[in-house]
Amino acid sequence: MDHLRDKRILLGVSGGIAAYKAPELVRRMRDAGADVRVVLTPAAARFVSTLSLEVVSEHPVGVDLWAPSQDSRIVHTDVGKDADLIVLAPATADLIARIRHGLADDLLATTVMACRTPVLVCPSMNNEMLGNPFVRENLAALEADPRYTLLQPGVGLLACGVHGPGRLPDPPEIIEAAAAVLTPKTLAGVRVTLSAGPTREAVDPVRFLTNHSTGSMGFALARAFAAAGAEVTLVAGPVSLRTPVGVAQRLDVTSAADLHAAVAATWDQTDVLVMTAAVADLRPATVAAHKVKKSELGAGMSLPLERTVDVLAAMSARPDRAGKALVGFAAETRDVERYAREKLAAKGLDWIVANDVSTEGVGFGPGDNAVLLLGADGEARPFARAPKERLATELVATLAPSLARRFGRDG
């Protein structure tokens, strides 16, 4: 994951218990390609040592507003300007209030006040404090300012022993949110419905037919579309993946029929339908009401199957299809381009993304992918093997100009 490749991040840490996560966050940001510098409030320095942060960041850590600069620079006016993004994690109620009201009484608040660098605010505090009307007012004021982006806190067990909202999101979520802030919003106003993962077709209450899809490519694309400013509805098959940061709505489904119903329900609010889901082509003709016992199967047991609905073909056949863009996926094991072109034409798609899932380490499962993007206009663009997150970003960047021209509303 290199979401922050070549980006300069200033991490501001304020005095909440979640400050102990800062060294891990710095390490993960660096793994994502960022150069990270850290500023602590004096209260934060009670929870996490400057030494640990200097070791993982490989830079001096700022704490004291009055500390002299070795190179005669005005630290609090220059540090923020040098960054591409300021990330406040954790952002306590105190820090949020001081920034909202323009108070600059420590190095971190002064740094934020003295520049125009975008700020990602990651609130973290006790749930009662988070629900305090004055805190909510301060958060709303920051959110209304285009310079500030709020990442909603997670729900879980808090340091006070209460289960509720207020947890600092885990590093991958903060990194996704940071990358989204830094991504140009080329798809602002474009409404994308994207399906991901497998479907399951029940044999009986215990068994089902499915495939090897994990949903990882689809979820990576959902994140990339959302980061580019699209309003994303994610229709997810049975997977255990976290909803990507920025996705507006997630609909969980199980079977091909469920997926078809969900896509149809969102159709009127969809500009672009992206079908990455590995939808089952066949299902048992009848579903047993109880678990089928081995003794009932017999030596020559057969399982009658029937076709499931072809969701992409069904949506393409709708009378208002001309007002939409349809993107399909084709996972093949041979003659990849030929089969993909046939599917592109037969289903009347705008684009199809084809890949050879017989290649070791590519396709199903987490890790890498390598694809060929084919367009109805004859376009053919190969994408070399790369991590799925990077490949998803490249695919969205390639499709964005055409989609923005057709559907963009805010830019």
Backbone torsions as a table, in degrees:
resi	resn	phi	psi	omega
1	MET	NA	117.4	-179.1
2	ASP	-126.2	46.0	-177.0
3	HIS	-58.5	-28.2	-174.2
4	LEU	-111.9	28.8	-176.7
5	ARG	-56.5	125.9	176.4
6	ASP	65.7	18.6	177.6
7	LYS	-96.0	148.4	177.8
8	ARG	-104.7	116.4	-175.9
9	ILE	-113.3	132.3	170.1
10	LEU	-104.0	114.4	178.3
11	LEU	-94.1	119.4	176.2
12	GLY	-103.4	123.8	-175.6
13	VAL	-115.0	122.3	178.2
14	SER	-107.8	176.4	-163.4
15	GLY	-85.6	67.7	170.7
16	GLY	-120.1	165.1	-177.4
17	ILE	-59.6	-29.1	-179.6
18	ALA	-67.6	-6.2	176.5
19	ALA	-59.6	-23.4	-179.7
20	TYR	-63.3	-17.6	-180.0
21	LYS	-82.4	-7.0	-172.4
22	ALA	-59.8	-44.3	179.2
23	PRO	-59.3	-40.2	177.5
24	GLU	-64.9	-39.7	178.8
25	LEU	-64.3	-41.9	177.5
26	VAL	-60.9	-45.3	-179.0
27	ARG	-61.7	-43.1	-178.2
28	ARG	-69.7	-34.7	175.8
29	MET	-64.3	-40.0	177.7
30	ARG	-67.2	-38.1	175.3
31	ASP	-60.8	-30.6	179.2
32	ALA	-82.4	3.5	172.9
33	GLY	103.1	2.7	-174.8
34	ALA	-88.8	152.7	165.7
35	ASP	-95.4	120.5	-169.8
36	VAL	-117.8	128.6	169.7
37	ARG	-116.1	153.3	-172.0
38	VAL	-127.7	138.0	170.9
39	VAL	-125.2	130.3	178.5
40	LEU	-108.5	147.7	164.9
41	THR	-80.1	159.2	176.8
42	PRO	-56.0	-36.0	178.7
43	ALA	-67.4	-37.2	179.2
44	ALA	-64.1	-33.7	-179.9
45	ALA	-65.8	-12.7	174.5
46	ARG	-79.8	-20.9	-177.4
47	PHE	-100.1	-28.6	-175.8
48	VAL	-143.4	140.6	-174.2
49	SER	-83.3	146.6	174.9
50	THR	-64.6	-32.7	-178.5
51	LEU	-61.5	-45.7	-178.8
52	SER	-62.7	-37.7	-179.6
53	LEU	-74.1	-33.0	175.1
54	GLU	-66.5	-37.6	179.9
55	VAL	-64.9	-47.2	-175.1
56	VAL	-77.9	-27.4	-179.8
57	SER	-90.4	-23.5	-175.5
58	GLU	63.1	30.3	175.8
59	HIS	-139.4	153.9	172.0
60	PRO	-60.8	148.9	-179.2
61	VAL	-106.2	132.1	-179.9
62	GLY	-89.8	134.8	176.0
63	VAL	-134.5	-44.7	-169.4
64	ASP	-94.5	120.8	177.1
65	LEU	-61.5	-27.2	-173.0
66	TRP	-101.1	3.7	-180.0
67	ALA	-67.3	134.2	179.9
68	PRO	-69.4	146.9	177.5
69	SER	-87.8	139.3	-179.7
70	GLN	-70.2	-23.6	-178.0
71	ASP	-114.1	21.7	175.5
72	SER	64.8	17.1	176.5
73	ARG	-81.7	155.2	172.7
74	ILE	-86.2	100.2	-167.1
75	VAL	-58.8	-47.1	-172.4
76	HIS	-70.9	-16.4	175.9
77	THR	-96.1	-19.3	-175.5
78	ASP	-97.9	-35.7	-173.3
79	VAL	-60.5	-45.7	-179.5
80	GLY	-67.7	-37.0	179.9
81	LYS	-67.0	-27.5	-178.9
82	ASP	-76.1	-13.6	-174.5
83	ALA	-94.1	153.3	170.6
84	ASP	-82.0	-27.7	-176.6
85	LEU	-155.0	139.4	170.4
86	ILE	-102.4	127.5	177.3
87	VAL	-113.6	121.2	177.8
88	LEU	-101.4	104.6	-175.6
89	ALA	-151.2	114.0	-4.6
90	PRO	-77.3	151.6	172.3
91	ALA	-104.4	109.9	-178.3
92	THR	-80.3	166.9	176.9
93	ALA	-58.1	-37.7	-179.9
94	ASP	-64.5	-48.0	-179.0
95	LEU	-64.6	-43.3	-180.0
96	ILE	-59.5	-43.2	-179.5
97	ALA	-64.8	-43.6	-177.6
98	ARG	-65.9	-40.2	178.6
99	ILE	-67.0	-43.9	-178.7
100	ARG	-59.3	-38.1	-175.9
101	HIS	-96.3	9.3	174.2
102	GLY	73.2	23.3	178.5
103	LEU	-84.0	136.0	-176.3
104	ALA	-133.3	75.3	-173.5
105	ASP	-114.7	9.7	170.4
106	ASP	-147.0	174.8	-173.4
107	LEU	-63.1	-40.2	-176.4
108	LEU	-68.5	-50.8	-179.5
109	ALA	-62.7	-39.4	179.1
110	THR	-64.5	-40.6	178.2
111	THR	-61.4	-44.1	178.8
112	VAL	-63.7	-40.2	-178.7
113	MET	-68.7	-27.9	-168.7
114	ALA	-95.1	18.0	177.7
115	CYS	-152.2	174.8	179.2
116	ARG	-115.9	16.7	179.2
117	THR	-61.5	138.4	177.1
118	PRO	-57.8	148.1	-176.5
119	VAL	-126.7	127.9	171.0
120	LEU	-100.5	118.6	-177.1
121	VAL	-102.4	123.4	-179.4
122	CYS	-115.4	86.1	-177.5
123	PRO	-62.8	143.1	176.2
124	SER	-153.4	121.3	-177.0
125	MET	-171.3	176.0	174.4
126	ASN	-58.2	144.8	-175.0
127	ASN	-63.2	-35.2	177.9
128	GLU	-66.7	-39.5	178.1
129	MET	-65.2	-41.0	179.1
130	LEU	-62.0	-33.7	-179.9
131	GLY	-85.5	-5.1	179.2
132	ASN	-59.5	132.5	-175.5
133	PRO	-60.2	-31.5	178.9
134	PHE	-71.6	-37.5	176.2
135	VAL	-66.0	-43.4	178.4
136	ARG	-61.0	-38.5	178.5
137	GLU	-63.7	-42.9	179.3
138	ASN	-64.6	-42.2	178.3
139	LEU	-63.3	-42.5	179.9
140	ALA	-63.2	-37.4	179.3
141	ALA	-65.0	-42.2	177.6
142	LEU	-66.0	-42.6	-177.4
143	GLU	-63.7	-28.5	-179.8
144	ALA	-75.7	-15.8	179.3
145	ASP	-89.3	124.9	-176.8
146	PRO	-58.7	-20.1	-178.5
147	ARG	-72.2	-26.3	-172.1
148	TYR	-107.2	137.0	174.0
149	THR	-121.9	131.3	180.0
150	LEU	-102.0	131.8	170.6
151	LEU	-101.3	117.2	-175.1
152	GLN	-62.4	138.4	179.8
153	PRO	-67.5	156.5	179.1
154	GLY	-81.3	169.6	177.0
155	VAL	-109.6	132.0	-179.6
156	GLY	175.2	-164.3	179.4
157	LEU	-78.0	121.4	-179.1
158	LEU	-92.9	166.7	-177.5
159	ALA	-60.8	-26.7	-179.5
160	CYS	-78.8	-1.8	178.6
161	GLY	91.9	0.1	180.0
162	VAL	-94.7	143.2	174.7
163	HIS	-96.2	119.9	-178.5
164	GLY	177.6	-171.6	178.7
165	PRO	-73.7	148.3	178.2
166	GLY	138.4	-8.8	-179.6
167	ARG	-70.4	142.6	171.1
168	LEU	-68.3	126.6	177.7
169	PRO	-56.8	154.6	179.7
170	ASP	-68.9	156.5	-177.2
171	PRO	-49.0	-43.8	-179.3
172	PRO	-58.7	-36.6	178.9
173	GLU	-69.0	-41.3	179.0
174	ILE	-64.3	-40.6	-179.9
175	ILE	-66.3	-41.8	176.5
176	GLU	-60.4	-43.9	-179.6
177	ALA	-65.6	-39.7	177.8
178	ALA	-62.9	-44.1	179.1
179	ALA	-62.6	-38.2	-179.7
180	ALA	-65.1	-40.0	178.2
181	VAL	-60.0	-37.0	-175.9
182	LEU	-86.1	-5.7	-178.9
183	THR	-88.3	128.7	176.9
184	PRO	-58.5	137.8	-175.6
185	LYS	-87.3	64.2	-177.1
186	THR	-69.7	-18.7	-177.9
187	LEU	-112.0	24.4	178.8
188	ALA	-56.8	129.2	178.5
189	GLY	88.4	-8.1	179.7
190	VAL	-87.1	130.7	-176.7
191	ARG	-100.8	117.1	-175.2
192	VAL	-115.0	127.1	167.9
193	THR	-106.8	126.0	-174.0
194	LEU	-130.9	128.4	177.3
195	SER	-101.4	148.1	-176.2
196	ALA	-151.4	151.8	175.5
197	GLY	91.2	-177.4	179.7
198	PRO	-88.2	175.2	162.8
199	THR	-116.9	162.0	176.5
200	ARG	-123.1	131.0	179.8
201	GLU	-115.0	113.9	-170.7
202	ALA	-66.4	136.6	169.3
203	VAL	-95.0	-45.5	175.4
204	ASP	-153.2	-174.8	-177.6
205	PRO	-63.6	-9.4	-177.1
206	VAL	-112.2	-40.0	-171.5
207	ARG	-104.5	155.5	176.6
208	PHE	-154.1	161.2	172.7
209	LEU	-97.5	137.6	179.9
210	THR	-154.1	-163.0	-180.0
211	ASN	-143.1	-174.8	-171.9
212	HIS	-85.2	0.1	-176.6
213	SER	-61.8	136.6	175.7
214	THR	-105.7	-10.7	-177.6
215	GLY	84.3	0.1	-172.5
216	SER	-64.6	-39.0	179.2
217	MET	-68.9	-42.6	179.1
218	GLY	-63.5	-41.7	179.0
219	PHE	-67.0	-35.7	176.2
220	ALA	-63.8	-39.5	177.6
221	LEU	-67.9	-39.2	177.5
222	ALA	-59.3	-43.9	177.8
223	ARG	-61.6	-43.9	-176.7
224	ALA	-67.3	-41.1	176.8
225	PHE	-63.1	-44.2	-179.9
226	ALA	-64.1	-40.8	179.3
227	ALA	-62.7	-31.1	179.2
228	ALA	-82.4	4.8	173.5
229	GLY	100.3	-1.9	-179.9
230	ALA	-71.1	152.9	172.3
231	GLU	-90.2	107.7	-168.3
232	VAL	-105.8	127.5	167.3
233	THR	-106.4	120.7	-177.4
234	LEU	-103.3	118.3	175.9
235	VAL	-100.4	108.8	-169.0
236	ALA	-110.8	128.8	170.5
237	GLY	-71.1	-174.5	-176.0
238	PRO	-72.4	91.5	178.0
239	VAL	-131.6	165.9	-179.4
240	SER	-112.0	37.0	-177.7
241	LEU	-96.2	145.0	176.5
242	ARG	-70.4	141.3	176.0
243	THR	-63.4	126.9	-179.0
244	PRO	-61.6	147.5	177.1
245	VAL	-59.6	134.1	176.2
246	GLY	96.7	-14.4	177.9
247	VAL	-67.9	127.9	-174.2
248	ALA	-74.3	-36.0	-174.6
249	GLN	-151.8	139.2	174.9
250	ARG	-122.4	130.1	176.4
251	LEU	-117.3	118.4	-179.6
252	ASP	-93.0	131.3	-178.2
253	VAL	-131.4	168.3	179.7
254	THR	-118.7	-58.0	-172.9
255	SER	-99.0	171.6	175.3
256	ALA	-61.1	-39.1	178.5
257	ALA	-64.0	-40.3	176.9
258	ASP	-61.3	-44.3	-177.8
259	LEU	-64.4	-43.2	178.0
260	HIS	-59.2	-44.9	-179.6
261	ALA	-62.0	-41.6	-179.0
262	ALA	-66.7	-44.1	179.5
263	VAL	-64.8	-41.9	178.8
264	ALA	-63.2	-37.2	-178.7
265	ALA	-67.0	-28.5	-178.5
266	THR	-96.2	-2.4	-170.4
267	TRP	-57.1	-43.6	-176.9
268	ASP	-66.4	-23.0	178.5
269	GLN	-104.1	22.0	-177.0
270	THR	-115.9	131.9	169.0
271	ASP	-96.5	-40.5	-174.6
272	VAL	-127.6	123.9	175.4
273	LEU	-106.6	121.0	179.7
274	VAL	-116.3	113.1	-175.4
275	MET	-104.1	84.9	174.9
276	THR	-88.9	-12.4	-177.0
277	ALA	-60.9	142.3	174.2
278	ALA	-90.5	85.4	-174.4
279	VAL	-80.1	131.5	179.5
280	ALA	-60.6	134.6	177.3
281	ASP	-83.3	-24.1	-174.9
282	LEU	-131.1	153.2	175.5
283	ARG	-144.2	157.4	176.4
284	PRO	-59.3	137.8	-179.3
285	ALA	-63.5	-31.9	174.6
286	THR	-136.1	148.5	179.3
287	VAL	-109.2	122.9	-179.7
288	ALA	-65.2	139.4	-179.3
289	ALA	-72.1	-26.3	180.0
290	HIS	-130.4	161.5	178.9
291	LYS	-57.0	129.9	179.1
292	VAL	-78.5	124.2	-178.6
293	LYS	-83.5	150.7	178.5
294	LYS	-56.3	-36.6	-177.8
295	SER	-66.0	-19.4	-179.6
296	GLU	-90.5	-11.6	-172.6
297	LEU	-78.2	-44.0	-176.3
298	GLY	79.2	169.0	-175.0
299	ALA	-70.6	-35.1	-174.9
300	GLY	-109.9	38.7	-176.0
301	MET	-61.6	136.9	175.7
302	SER	-124.8	156.0	-177.7
303	LEU	-123.1	100.9	178.7
304	PRO	-62.3	133.9	-178.3
305	LEU	-120.2	158.1	174.0
306	GLU	-137.9	160.9	-178.5
307	ARG	-71.9	143.0	169.9
308	THR	-87.3	170.2	176.5
309	VAL	-68.2	137.2	173.8
310	ASP	-85.0	97.2	-170.5
311	VAL	-60.6	-46.1	-176.4
312	LEU	-66.0	-42.3	178.1
313	ALA	-65.1	-39.1	-179.9
314	ALA	-64.1	-41.4	-179.9
315	MET	-70.6	-36.4	179.7
316	SER	-66.5	-26.7	-178.3
317	ALA	-83.8	-4.7	-178.2
318	ARG	-68.6	148.8	-174.7
319	PRO	-64.6	-25.1	-179.9
320	ASP	-98.0	19.9	-177.7
321	ARG	-60.2	-30.3	-174.7
322	ALA	-61.4	-23.5	179.9
323	GLY	-87.4	10.1	-177.5
324	LYS	-124.1	163.0	168.3
325	ALA	-113.5	131.6	-177.8
326	LEU	-116.8	128.4	179.9
327	VAL	-122.3	120.7	178.7
328	GLY	-107.1	168.7	175.7
329	PHE	-126.9	143.9	179.1
330	ALA	-131.5	110.7	174.7
331	ALA	-96.1	113.6	-175.8
332	GLU	-124.0	163.7	176.9
333	THR	-117.3	-5.6	176.9
334	ARG	-161.9	158.6	178.9
335	ASP	44.0	49.4	-170.1
336	VAL	-58.0	-50.6	-175.8
337	GLU	-67.0	-40.4	-178.7
338	ARG	-62.7	-49.3	-179.3
339	TYR	-64.6	-37.4	-179.9
340	ALA	-66.2	-42.0	178.3
341	ARG	-64.0	-38.1	177.3
342	GLU	-63.3	-41.9	179.2
343	LYS	-67.4	-40.2	178.5
344	LEU	-56.8	-46.1	-178.1
345	ALA	-74.2	-44.7	-175.3
346	ALA	-63.2	-34.5	-176.6
347	LYS	-99.9	2.2	176.1
348	GLY	62.3	45.2	-176.0
349	LEU	-88.7	160.7	172.7
350	ASP	-83.8	-40.0	177.0
351	TRP	-143.6	157.8	169.1
352	ILE	-138.5	140.8	179.1
353	VAL	-108.9	117.4	-175.1
354	ALA	-112.8	143.1	174.0
355	ASN	-146.9	155.2	-178.4
356	ASP	-96.2	102.2	-175.9
357	VAL	-81.9	0.9	175.7
358	SER	-84.7	-12.0	179.0
359	THR	-74.5	129.5	-176.7
360	GLU	-62.0	131.7	176.6
361	GLY	80.6	4.9	-177.6
362	VAL	-127.0	137.1	174.8
363	GLY	106.5	-113.7	-175.3
364	PHE	-65.5	146.6	176.8
365	GLY	89.3	169.4	176.9
366	PRO	-69.1	161.5	178.0
367	GLY	120.1	-132.4	-171.8
368	ASP	-98.2	168.4	170.8
369	ASN	-151.8	159.1	174.0
370	ALA	-143.3	127.6	-171.3
371	VAL	-136.2	166.1	174.0
372	LEU	-123.2	121.5	178.7
373	LEU	-94.7	119.4	179.2
374	LEU	-114.3	134.9	-179.9
375	GLY	-111.4	156.8	178.0
376	ALA	-63.5	-21.4	179.0
377	ASP	-84.3	5.8	-179.8
378	GLY	96.0	-5.1	178.6
379	GLU	-58.7	139.4	174.4
380	ALA	-140.0	115.5	-178.5
381	ARG	-131.5	116.6	176.6
382	PRO	-81.9	146.5	173.7
383	PHE	-119.5	119.3	-175.6
384	ALA	-66.7	160.7	-179.4
385	ARG	-54.8	130.9	-178.0
386	ALA	-160.2	162.6	172.4
387	PRO	-55.3	144.9	-175.0
388	LYS	-59.4	-36.8	179.3
389	GLU	-61.9	-43.6	179.3
390	ARG	-68.3	-42.0	-179.9
391	LEU	-62.5	-39.9	178.6
392	ALA	-61.7	-43.3	178.4
393	THR	-61.1	-41.1	179.7
394	GLU	-67.5	-40.0	178.6
395	LEU	-63.6	-45.7	-179.5
396	VAL	-63.7	-41.2	178.8
397	ALA	-62.6	-33.5	179.0
398	THR	-71.9	-40.6	-177.8
399	LEU	-79.5	-24.7	-170.1
400	ALA	-56.6	-46.1	-177.1
401	PRO	-57.6	-44.2	179.4
402	SER	-66.4	-43.7	-178.9
403	LEU	-66.6	-39.3	-180.0
404	ALA	-65.6	-39.2	178.2
405	ARG	-62.6	-38.2	-176.4
406	ARG	-81.4	-38.1	-167.1
407	PHE	-124.5	-9.1	-175.0
408	GLY	-59.7	136.0	-178.0
409	ARG	-120.7	-21.2	-172.5
410	ASP	-113.7	8.7	-176.3
411	GLY	-150.4	NA	NA
